[in-house]
Amino acid sequence: MFAPLAAACTGDRRTLGAMPSASPVELTPAQRRTLDVLGAAGAARPVFPEGIGARLRAELEAGLAEVVDDLAPDEVLAISKHKLAQVHACEARLLAEEADDAFEVTIPIARGTVAHKAVELGIHWRGEPLPLVLVDEAMASLAATDHWLTDFLQTCTEAERAELRSTASDRVAKFFECFPPLEARWRPVTESNQIVELCGGRVRLRGKVDLTLGSPRGMQAGKVVIDLKTGAPSPLHRDDLRFYALLDAVRLGTPPRLVASFYLDLAEARTEEVTEGVLEATVARTVDGVRRLAALRAGTTAPVHRPSPACRWCLAIEACEVGRRWLADDGWDDLVGDADEP
Ligand code: SF4
């Protein structure tokens, strides 16, 4: 995938094809580091055993067969990385959030979607990908289509629009500071949906990957799955990526070779090689999470409280003795003051 460029990037100047520009592109140390970490030059491209995708699917279906009994006759249980993370965190919070249907779009929620759309446009942009231009195009596109952000973008105040534009463009600028222009032959794919249907379509696993590069050859892995992140690294991000790797392995029959959380504020990637062991562990985590979610929704099990610093931002905190006690015992209030949720 990256081999030709990565090998050539020891020089200072380079002309790259996918994003035309008026002059040769000079890569920054951060961009060269991205190539070194995510590129295929010198990296292992493991060959997975024939049938691994079918085997993983069979393991998922065997583990989830009993879940179907908890579903209503026409119900399809849809599972995302977010839902899995919720159920493996505090189950009481998950139920409280599911009972609260007052979803309100805020600037922090909207900026991620706008920034991702802008990065997607920028990767395929003919000309210099200027962050504010891309953000304006992304906001215009989302405002004109049938999207959950459309209403917000059509009705927000000028101040909200300006703040959204500012924070989204920060993310977009950082992406292009960290990534070199992506050549078409690396097969960059943005905002790629993944769907795996199990148990006769009654359980649906869904993912949406920010960026993938490369592709497999037969059973030889070649794809890199990348999640773009702001803020600080978290072990949860690794679990999200493992879920994406599992979906890809079941869909395509060949797993990715690498998953990476790319931290835009840090300008660096945290990677993990995809192995059979990683995929098996992810099957177990997924089965466990889906079983718990189905049982919680059906009311056949009591939710487990798992207090953590996240109690501070939990909508159930007023009524949750466990969370209030944990925060008081931990002295968290004294430590963080009035900090906002990360
Ligand atoms: S306050 Fe904490 S323990 Fe209570 S439901 Fe919320 S996250 Fe769970």
Residues whose N, C-alpha, C, O or C-beta is under 5 A from the ligand:
A	BS01	SF4	C90 A92 R93 H305 R306 P307 S308 A310 C311 C314 A316 I317 C320 V322 G323
